[in-house]
Amino acid sequence: MERYINFGGDQTIAAFDIYPDAIRVDLTNGDSYLYSESGVGSQAIQRMKSLAVAGGELAQYIQRNVAQKYDMRVHHTHSY
């Protein structure tokens, strides 16, 4: 798990994991979301990976493009 650093100031995302065909995003509220190429397409996954590594506007991209297309959601009771 790599800590997410957003240079845009949004503190919604805490960390991420990059897989060959997917990305897992952990939110500061403790929830985790897994997005895969089969769910959102390879272009979206590649864009999300780039934004995550660069500290870009990942939360905004997810909200606008793939918010409800996740493969799995895990609700946690702790936060970062």
Secondary structure, DSSP 8 states (H G I E B T S, - for coil): -EE---TT---SEEEEEEETTEEEEEETTS-EEEEEHHHH-HHHHHHHHHHHHHT-SHHHHIIIIITT--SEEE--S---
